[in-house]
Amino acid sequence: MNAAENDPMVHRAIDELRRLPALDRAAVQRIVNAAAEVRVTPADEPLLADRSRIRSVRIWSAIGLAAAAAMVGFVARGVVTSRRDQGEIPGVATTTMTLPTLQPVANSDAAAIPQQFVFENVKAKSVSLVGDFNKWDPSVHPMIRDASGLWSVIVPMFPGRHIYGFMIDDSVLMLDPRALKTRDPDLGTDGSVRMVGRP
């Protein structure tokens, strides 16, 4: 037996198909006979030609009406535009609407959330946090070392997904061993990932 033969859904479908009523051959014959009576015969062809002529007249009439409506629209638009240039449009109330100015994302309502970054390296002389949030500039977020050799810094970051790394002695980029890794499209190298706020 294969898996399909043991599947309860297959057995249930087969049982439902077996419960269908038997085919009524007389009803099928009535449907076939009714379709044969309505079928087009050679004697009906002139009538069919008249129908296609009527249909083509209707299509051309619709095209003519659409063209006329377009012309009326262009003329009316020219009149309305010229009246608008002069001042008011008769019978139309005008209001002025001011659109809100757009704010850049950095100044949006989303508040920056303080994030602590910690890196352990006892041999390093300097460590900086670099990432997409500071344009990978090591001078923006230098880290401070404590007595145990842990480097740390707290950076306010806007919600979202950020890619970062640690710049050791201004020459070596190291990833955070405790974070997920991803490929950074800007640098073309791997970077650590920090999710800030709710995803």
PyMOL commands that set and color helices and strands:
alter all, ss='L'
color gray80, all
select helices_A, chain A and resi 3-6+8-18+25-38+42-86+105-107
alter helices_A, ss='H'
color red, helices_A
select strands_A, chain A and resi 113-120+127-131+144-145+150-157+160-168+172-174+180-183+190-196
alter strands_A, ss='S'
color yellow, strands_A
deselect
rebuild
show_as cartoon
